[in-house]
């Protein structure tokens, strides 16, 4: 990855995406929910924002699962840097 994009800019790319396990009594959101992840320069997720999810159990399950995602980090001139990644989750 670093060799392939040496000296280039490249967005963070998910490499491992564990799925959440929701509580049986969870009140699931409907439609789409925007989530934002802070991806560190080593590809780990240090923060998860899913403020639109109202059910505490669902939000905690999402935070646990998304916090375990691993990324090929964002590159700026070929150097890994921290970034924020936002995307909609469909329910």
C-alpha positions in Angstrom: 0.0 0.0 0.0 2.7 2.5 1.0 4.9 1.4 -1.8 2.1 1.4 -4.4 1.0 5.0 -3.4 4.5 6.3 -2.6 4.5 10.1 -2.7 0.8 10.2 -3.5 -2.4 11.2 -1.7 -5.0 8.5 -1.1 -8.2 8.2 1.0 -8.5 5.8 3.9 -9.8 2.4 2.8 -11.6 0.0 5.2 -9.6 -3.3 5.4 -11.5 -5.1 8.2 -15.1 -4.4 9.1 -16.6 -6.4 12.0 -20.4 -6.3 12.1 -22.3 -5.0 15.2 -24.4 -7.4 17.3 -27.5 -5.6 18.5 -29.4 -6.2 21.7 -32.6 -8.2 21.3 -34.7 -5.4 22.8 -33.0 -2.7 20.7 -35.1 0.0 19.0 -33.5 0.1 15.6 -33.3 3.3 13.5 -35.1 3.4 10.2 -33.5 4.6 6.9 -30.0 5.9 7.0 -27.8 7.1 9.8 -24.7 9.2 9.2 -21.6 7.9 11.2 -18.2 9.6 11.4 -15.0 7.7 12.3 -11.7 9.2 13.3 -9.1 7.0 11.6 -5.5 7.3 13.0 -2.4 7.2 11.0 -1.9 3.5 11.9 -5.4 2.7 10.5 -7.1 2.1 13.9 -10.4 3.9 14.8 -10.1 6.2 17.8 -13.6 7.7 17.8 -17.0 6.9 16.5 -19.8 9.5 16.2 -23.3 8.1 15.7 -25.3 10.9 17.4 -28.5 10.3 15.4 -28.9 6.9 16.9 -31.4 7.3 19.8 -31.3 3.8 21.4 -28.3 3.5 23.8 -27.9 -0.2 23.1 -27.8 0.3 19.4 -25.4 3.2 19.7 -23.1 1.2 22.0 -23.2 -1.8 19.6 -22.3 0.5 16.7 -19.5 2.2 18.6 -18.0 -1.2 19.6 -18.2 -2.7 16.1 -17.1 0.4 14.2 -14.3 1.1 16.8 -12.9 -2.3 15.8 -12.7 -1.5 12.1 -9.2 -1.3 10.6 -8.3 0.9 7.7 -5.5 1.4 5.2 -4.8 4.9 6.4 -5.2 8.1 4.5 -2.0 9.1 2.7 -0.8 12.6 2.2 2.2 12.7 -0.1 2.7 9.0 0.7 2.7 9.6 4.5 0.0 8.0 6.7 -2.1 10.7 8.5 -5.1 10.8 10.7 -8.5 11.7 9.1 -12.2 11.6 9.6 -14.4 9.3 7.5 -18.1 9.8 7.2 -20.7 7.5 5.6 -24.3 6.5 5.8 -25.4 3.2 7.4 -28.6 1.8 6.1 -31.0 0.1 8.5 
